[in-house]
Amino acid sequence: MPQNGKQIEKQANLSAHVDWLNFRIDDVTFSDLAEFLDIPESFFLGQLDNLIGYQFYDQSFTFSDLKVYTGVFVDEEDNEHTSIYAWFSGHACTYLEQVEFVRLGIKTWSEFLKQLKVKFGHKIDFRRIDLNIDDQVSEGQAYFKPFDLLKFVESDRFSYCNSTSYSVQGTDKSGMTLYLGAKTSSKQIRIYDKKAERLAKLEEDGELLEAWTRTEIQFLREAANAVIEEYINNDITLLDLIKGYLKCNVHFYSSENWKNEDTPKEFRPWTRFLGKSAPFTIHIERRDTPLNQKFEWLDNGGALAITKAYKLLDDNNLLPKDLSSRMKQGLDDTIRYKGYPIDLSKKLVAYLIENNRFDLIDDVISNTYDPFKNEKKRLKQLAEDKRIEKASKYLEEI
């Protein structure tokens, strides 16, 4: 078969899917969403349920893997607002696409997401969307396996949005997952051997395929909203949307000297996999740092409310008798002597470096709880290295 024919045949093995979807809508009720989905409320099973990280969501409604949390929150002006949080897992997204879309005459995810935006407007906030490409082969080989790409990653011959962060789980034999981007990234990529995963779970479709590689991108918060806007505002298929993002942002280079080359050559199976898709990237206006996320959890997760309750009891000498002696010292003293966990210290130091407040770093490190002292030393060295790096860059500019 001619090379062109083989490429067309291999491209036919590719399919794109939405594998997870979370969104929040304030000032609407569960009834509003059920009406939009055209599913009777009586079909859903309601129960008392909490959404981790959001104290005010206290009830959920479930139907065929579709799950919706509901609750009421109070804003800064003490006004009450209803809110819903849709939690559509991979199974829920498959159900929507294969059953509800057909019933409602919806042909694509773009059409569904656009209708959501039209119905709920600025009230809707997409919190997560996972997009994937399945390369399912009944005869022959997939374009690549995670192990093929690992060789480039380990030899520093790849980049993802100017980052070289990666991690690996599993082995080539047992089933490998390659993660591109940091765990805290709002755009982390997972490339894994889906066939091996299915075989490990003793699922039949693992036996039916010769190879199955899944390439998946998890978009969170602002990144989720940005990629959805790109999708619904352009005449593009879901497959080409994912390919276009990967083509623009992910590169595996053939040469070890690629950084010094004007147009470095890329791993051919990767470029063939992406085909003729048009590259694009997404632009995020507000950067949601890990520290921002901690503070968001502090507000929504109830920690501030608990602190307020503690202060009420403390001010009126009503703290429980069996409370630890340290906490009985009073709120201010308790906070003063409380050390930062190492994980929080790392985020604080990163935030201070980003904002050029190196003068506060020593205070954070000295108040860090690190029983083995190793992490504090590493953190201090990192801060010093970054300070020197920024100073050198400044001197070069002047």
ZAMARGU-4260 file (C-alpha; in steps of 0.2 Angstrom, whole numbers, plus 5000, padded with zeros to 4 digits):
<rodrens>
0) 5000/5000/5000 | 5007/5017/4996 | 5013/5028/5010 | 4999/5040/5008 | 4986/5026/5009
5) 4994/5019/5025 | 4993/5036/5033 | 4975/5038/5029 | 4972/5021/5036 | 4981/5024/5052
10) 4972/5041/5054 | 4956/5032/5053 | 4960/5023/5069 | 4960/5039/5079 | 4945/5045/5088
15) 4942/5060/5100 | 4932/5060/5116 | 4927/5071/5131 | 4932/5060/5145 | 4927/5072/5160
20) 4917/5088/5163 | 4915/5098/5178 | 4906/5115/5179 | 4899/5127/5191 | 4883/5138/5189
25) 4878/5151/5202 | 4861/5158/5204 | 4852/5143/5196 | 4844/5127/5204 | 4846/5109/5200
30) 4829/5110/5191 | 4836/5122/5179 | 4850/5110/5174 | 4838/5095/5173 | 4826/5105/5162
35) 4841/5110/5150 | 4846/5091/5149 | 4827/5087/5147 | 4828/5073/5160 | 4814/5073/5173
40) 4820/5077/5190 | 4811/5061/5197 | 4824/5051/5187 | 4838/5057/5199 | 4842/5050/5216
45) 4844/5064/5229 | 4855/5062/5245 | 4864/5072/5258 | 4882/5073/5250 | 4897/5085/5252
50) 4908/5090/5238 | 4926/5090/5245 | 4933/5108/5245 | 4916/5116/5245 | 4907/5116/5261
55) 4891/5124/5255 | 4887/5110/5243 | 4877/5098/5254 | 4866/5088/5243 | 4868/5078/5226
60) 4857/5071/5213 | 4863/5056/5203 | 4856/5048/5187 | 4866/5035/5176 | 4883/5042/5181
65) 4877/5060/5179 | 4880/5069/5196 | 4875/5086/5201 | 4879/5094/5218 | 4868/5108/5225
70) 4870/5121/5239 | 4868/5139/5245 | 4882/5151/5249 | 4883/5168/5256 | 4893/5182/5247
75) 4903/5196/5254 | 4887/5207/5256 | 4878/5193/5265 | 4867/5189/5251 | 4862/5171/5248
80) 4865/5162/5231 | 4860/5145/5225 | 4873/5135/5216 | 4875/5119/5207 | 4891/5109/5202
85) 4890/5096/5188 | 4902/5082/5191 | 4902/5072/5175 | 4914/5057/5175 | 4921/5048/5160
90) 4906/5036/5161 | 4894/5051/5162 | 4902/5059/5147 | 4900/5043/5137 | 4882/5041/5142
95) 4878/5059/5137 | 4887/5057/5120 | 4879/5039/5116 | 4862/5041/5123 | 4857/5059/5127
100) 4865/5068/5112 | 4856/5055/5101 | 4839/5058/5110 | 4841/5077/5109 | 4848/5077/5091
105) 4864/5085/5097 | 4878/5080/5085 | 4894/5086/5093 | 4901/5091/5110 | 4904/5108/5103
110) 4885/5110/5100 | 4881/5104/5118 | 4894/5116/5126 | 4888/5130/5115 | 4870/5127/5121
115) 4876/5127/5139 | 4884/5144/5136 | 4869/5151/5128 | 4857/5145/5141 | 4867/5150/5157
120) 4878/5164/5150 | 4892/5172/5161 | 4885/5162/5176 | 4893/5146/5170 | 4911/5142/5175
125) 4920/5127/5168 | 4931/5119/5181 | 4938/5104/5172 | 4937/5096/5155 | 4947/5081/5149
130) 4950/5078/5131 | 4958/5063/5123 | 4963/5054/5107 | 4962/5035/5106 | 4973/5026/5094
135) 4965/5009/5093 | 4972/4997/5081 | 4965/4979/5078 | 4980/4975/5066 | 4997/4982/5066
140) 5004/4996/5078 | 4999/5012/5085 | 5008/5028/5081 | 5018/5026/5097 | 5017/5019/5115
145) 5022/5029/5130 | 5039/5020/5131 | 5043/5026/5114 | 5041/5044/5120 | 5050/5041/5137
150) 5066/5040/5128 | 5065/5058/5122 | 5059/5064/5139 | 5073/5056/5149 | 5086/5063/5137
155) 5079/5081/5138 | 5073/5081/5120 | 5055/5087/5123 | 5046/5102/5128 | 5028/5106/5133
160) 5024/5124/5134 | 5042/5128/5138 | 5042/5116/5153 | 5052/5099/5154 | 5042/5093/5169
165) 5037/5075/5168 | 5034/5059/5178 | 5031/5041/5175 | 5020/5027/5182 | 5021/5008/5178
170) 5032/4999/5165 | 5032/4995/5147 | 5026/4977/5151 | 5013/4981/5164 | 5007/4997/5156
175) 5015/5014/5157 | 5008/5031/5160 | 5019/5046/5155 | 5014/5063/5162 | 5019/5079/5154
180) 5018/5095/5165 | 5019/5097/5183 | 5005/5088/5194 | 4999/5106/5199 | 4998/5111/5181
185) 4981/5116/5174 | 4985/5108/5157 | 4993/5091/5162 | 4995/5078/5148 | 4994/5059/5151
190) 4999/5047/5138 | 4996/5029/5143 | 4994/5011/5137 | 4975/5009/5137 | 4976/4991/5131
195) 4987/4986/5146 | 4975/4995/5158 | 4960/4985/5151 | 4970/4969/5152 | 4974/4972/5170
200) 4956/4975/5173 | 4951/4959/5164 | 4940/4969/5152 | 4936/4960/5135 | 4940/4974/5123
205) 4958/4973/5129 | 4960/4956/5120 | 4951/4962/5104 | 4964/4976/5100 | 4982/4974/5094
210) 4987/4991/5102 | 4978/5005/5111 | 4987/5021/5116 | 4977/5036/5124 | 4983/5054/5124
215) 4974/5064/5136 | 4974/5082/5141 | 4966/5088/5158 | 4962/5106/5157 | 4957/5115/5174
220) 4949/5131/5179 | 4954/5146/5167 | 4962/5133/5155 | 4946/5123/5154 | 4936/5139/5150
225) 4949/5145/5137 | 4950/5128/5127 | 4931/5127/5127 | 4930/5145/5120 | 4942/5140/5106
230) 4932/5124/5102 | 4914/5132/5102 | 4919/5148/5093 | 4928/5139/5078 | 4922/5127/5065
235) 4933/5113/5071 | 4931/5095/5075 | 4936/5089/5093 | 4950/5078/5085 | 4958/5093/5076
240) 4956/5104/5092 | 4966/5091/5102 | 4979/5089/5088 | 4981/5107/5085 | 4984/5110/5104
245) 4997/5096/5104 | 5005/5102/5088 | 5008/5119/5095 | 5014/5115/5112 | 5021/5097/5113
250) 5038/5093/5104 | 5049/5078/5104 | 5065/5081/5096 | 5076/5069/5086 | 5093/5078/5089
255) 5101/5080/5106 | 5107/5097/5100 | 5090/5103/5096 | 5091/5118/5107 | 5104/5125/5096
260) 5095/5122/5079 | 5084/5134/5070 | 5072/5121/5065 | 5075/5105/5075 | 5068/5089/5067
265) 5054/5081/5077 | 5050/5062/5081 | 5041/5057/5065 | 5028/5046/5072 | 5022/5061/5083
270) 5021/5073/5068 | 5012/5060/5058 | 5000/5057/5072 | 4996/5075/5072 | 4994/5076/5054
275) 4988/5092/5045 | 4979/5100/5060 | 4981/5119/5063 | 4992/5123/5078 | 4985/5134/5092
280) 4988/5138/5110 | 4977/5145/5123 | 4979/5161/5133 | 4975/5163/5151 | 4972/5180/5158
285) 4973/5176/5177 | 4986/5164/5183 | 4979/5153/5196 | 4994/5148/5207 | 4995/5133/5219
290) 4994/5146/5233 | 4979/5154/5226 | 4971/5137/5226 | 4976/5134/5244 | 4967/5151/5248
295) 4952/5146/5238 | 4951/5130/5248 | 4953/5140/5264 | 4937/5150/5259 | 4926/5137/5252
300) 4932/5122/5262 | 4926/5129/5279 | 4943/5132/5287 | 4939/5151/5290 | 4922/5147/5297
305) 4930/5134/5309 | 4943/5147/5314 | 4929/5160/5317 | 4920/5147/5329 | 4937/5144/5338
310) 4939/5163/5341 | 4921/5165/5347 | 4924/5151/5360 | 4942/5158/5364 | 4936/5176/5367
315) 4922/5169/5379 | 4933/5156/5389 | 4923/5142/5382 | 4936/5131/5373 | 4933/5113/5377
320) 4943/5106/5392 | 4951/5092/5383 | 4958/5104/5370 | 4977/5103/5368 | 4987/5115/5380
325) 4995/5123/5365 | 4978/5128/5357 | 4972/5134/5374 | 4985/5148/5373 | 4974/5158/5362
330) 4972/5160/5344 | 4986/5173/5341 | 4999/5163/5351 | 4993/5146/5343 | 4996/5154/5325
335) 5012/5162/5331 | 5020/5145/5336 | 5012/5135/5322 | 5025/5129/5309 | 5021/5128/5290
340) 5020/5111/5283 | 5034/5108/5270 | 5021/5107/5256 | 5014/5124/5260 | 5031/5132/5262
345) 5036/5127/5245 | 5021/5135/5238 | 5024/5151/5248 | 5042/5152/5243 | 5037/5150/5225
350) 5025/5164/5226 | 5037/5175/5235 | 5050/5172/5222 | 5037/5176/5208 | 5033/5192/5217
355) 5052/5197/5220 | 5049/5197/5239 | 5065/5188/5244 | 5066/5197/5260 | 5051/5186/5267
360) 5058/5169/5262 | 5070/5167/5277 | 5055/5170/5289 | 5045/5156/5280 | 5059/5144/5280
365) 5063/5147/5298 | 5045/5144/5303 | 5044/5128/5292 | 5041/5111/5301 | 5053/5099/5293
370) 5058/5085/5305 | 5073/5079/5294 | 5079/5097/5290 | 5083/5091/5272 | 5069/5100/5263
375) 5072/5116/5272 | 5090/5116/5266 | 5085/5112/5248 | 5071/5126/5249 | 5084/5139/5255
380) 5096/5134/5241 | 5082/5135/5228 | 5077/5153/5234 | 5096/5158/5234 | 5098/5151/5216
385) 5083/5160/5210 | 5088/5177/5218 | 5105/5176/5209 | 5097/5171/5193 | 5085/5186/5194
390) 5099/5198/5199 | 5110/5192/5184 | 5095/5194/5172 | 5092/5212/5178 | 5111/5216/5176
395) 5111/5210/5158 | 5096/5221/5154 | 5104/5237/5161
</rodrens>
